[in-house]
Amino acid sequence: LAAYRTDEGQPWVLPVVKKVEQMIANDNSLNHEYLPILGLPEFRANASRIALGDDSPAIKENRVGSVQSLGGTGALRIGAEFLRRWYNGNNNTATPVYISAPSWENHNSVFVDAGFKDIRTYHYWDAAKRGLDLQGLLDDMEKAPEFSIFILHACAHNPTGTDPTPDQWKQIAAVMKRRFLFPFFDSAYQGFASGSLDKDAWAVRYFVSEGFELFCAQSFSKNFGLYNERVGNLTVVGKDADNVQRVLSQMEKIVRTTWSNPPSQGARIVATTLSSPQLFAEWKDNVKTMADRVLLMRSELRSRLEALGTPGTWNHITEQIGMFSFTGLNPKQVEYMIKEKHIYLMASGRINMCGLTTKNLDYVAKSIHEAVTKIQ
Amino acid sequence: SSWWSHVEMGPPDPILGVTEAFKRDTNSKKMNLGVGAYRDDNGKPYVLNCVRKAEAMIASKKMDKEYLPIGGLADFTRASAELALGENSEAFKSGRYVTVQGISGTGSLRIGANFLQRFFKSSRDVYLPKPSWGNHTPIFRDAGLQLQAYRYYDPKTCSLDFSGAMDDISKIPEKSIILLHACAHNPTGVDPRQEQWKELAALVKKRNLLVYFDMAYQGFASGDINRDAWAVRHFIEQGINIVLSQSYAKNMGLYGERAGAFTVICSDAEEAKRVESQLKILIRPMYSNPPLNGARIASIILNTPDLRKEWLMEVKGMADRIISMRTQLVSNLKKEGSSHNWQHITDQIGMFCFTGLKPEQVERLTKEFSIYMTKDGRISVAGVTSGNVGYLAHAIHQVTK
């Protein structure tokens, strides 16, 4: 599983999280009572505010709803279950759901288990040019049946690390609006990708400003390092407060038969942090620490490969963003890396940048160089 | 226009409505008997000492926050199985079981329901006792199963309709699924006696039914964890391979931490491994892996001898207070001069009590005395204290004399 590692290769509990946990532990007024079905109110409001921005018109117009969920996965599942019941008719399991090729492998299972029968892929990764296949993506959207659901990665696309540029997002949004396609954003890396919360939320906020109704499944696993506390939020943006209220009332019914009410520990940590200006600033700093280390590893890896004269181009290493990188190594080269060099990456050539440290950069660069020059 | 124009407003939660009305009431004597959580004798939530100690241990250890495995914290699931089955259980010792961590009772029930929908091909029908916990029906329905019922509660006697239950169960088609409350039946508080459990076990075995036990109150019902798990253990000893969901919400007061477990008793350890792999495939697209905090607290308590001892005393303390409130309520009703038979209040067990009050009487209790409960006459005994039991008895007498 993908988790952040320090330069010593160790897990990292964010300093602000340690501080807030101590505060919670010392607060004898707190108990373990049930949260409301939709979750801790202070968490929900703050979580959606982080995604949409303090000055979000949707928040000002009171047309945003939130469902505290068990991680990003839980948020995706609640959204998927709701869409299957209430989107494009009632219980319309035939509505096509489009997932990027490739994508996080669990996306498919979430929508299948939610009852959708027609799951398709949309073009995304161009292996030849090692970048976004924008034309293929736009073509798929033009050809998709009206009202199809599209799962979009808000930033730091998993597994390719390749995101559309703002200009490309604008093109995507224009097609989706014209063809009445539903945007379901998966935002698992806000802040963790570029180091800036606002920059990483640009796409979601742009869609909101274009008047879309949308879902955004948020995870606080990576950007808060709260992996095992399962902290997530489903943000619902609707046309008006009344619609959002009815949507939430139905999501409540779905939550009630899935987990009844969500776990309180992680939500308390996030809510406490986000609602205190000082702790919020500390958190942003911690997030930037993680993002910067990954960015540094990217630039260091690229410069070593270029210095070694490794065949091919390596700018994609720094152009890609987030935890993962599609190196471009083919399966045989990957096998070499694993068997001969004991460097573990996926058959797809995906590497977890968090696994890189200043100590192993040289070795990894040399190994990639060997793999590319020895194996074709 | 909106995608959601046709989305209906969901029905208001009946119990939430009770609490909302209670909050608005300004009467200083008001009582909330709808609450499904334990309260101490001052009417306050109770954080167990053993929980606080476990939390202090966790805080001092400075552990990381890495993902749990899909099936949850191993120390927790093993201890959970042992708690339910008993350390001397052959099923436990032989390893012919799989236990996965679930999101408290609801999440564990749902995993089990989804598992049965996918792998129990003999039947789509789940038989619930009449009545059962309100959330059982939508959980099984959302999992894709159908609901049926067997007679259980006799409103005339406010106790178990044993002959009705045996009669209905004897007619359940073979290989159907039957759900049983292991102890402290919710909402009635009516449990079978051990002799009756023996007959039920023999009957379901004869009918070849798949038994799904819901155990949300182990220790919390009688104060004795072994006694409360007697039915579960007896069924397994009779060769019935049950499935079981457990909750630590009430017996450890871990409500909002969502600690629970789902267990499948299998033919052998190899089958258990195959079942486990399929459970993980169900869990991953739901929430990937479970939350750590509650499971870790429960695990530390169960696996640390001193804390386990302390827990057993504290859970007995909670059960004893509930039992004492039942006793005091009945004696106060007698003192008020009530001529009705209130024996069912002390015969029933656990957090809830089906008083036998009718909707009109419940309405009077609320309007005239600011006592809040659900329309079916169910009270949460946890909401009764030595300070208000007299008032409650007085009010009940007023509306029933």
Interface residues (C-beta under 8 A of the other chain):
Chain A: L1 A3 P11 V13 V17 K18 E21 Q22 A25 N31 H32 E33 Y34 L35 I37 S69 L70 G71 T73 G74 R77 W86 Y87 N88 N90 N106 S109 V110 V112 D113 A114 F182 E213 S221 G225 L226 Y227 N228 E229 R230 G238 K239 D240 N243 V244 Q245 R246 V247 S249 Q250 E252 K253 I254 R256 T257 T258 W259 S260 N261 P262 P263 S264 Q265 G266
Chain B: S1 S2 W3 W4 S5 H6 V7 E8 M9 G10 D13 A37 P45 V47 V51 E55 A56 A59 K62 D64 K65 E66 Y67 L68 I103 S104 G105 T106 G107 R110 N135 P138 I139 R141 D142 A143 A249 G253 L254 Y255 G256 E257 R258 I281 L282 R284 P285 M286 Y287 S288 N289 P290 P291 L292 N293 G294
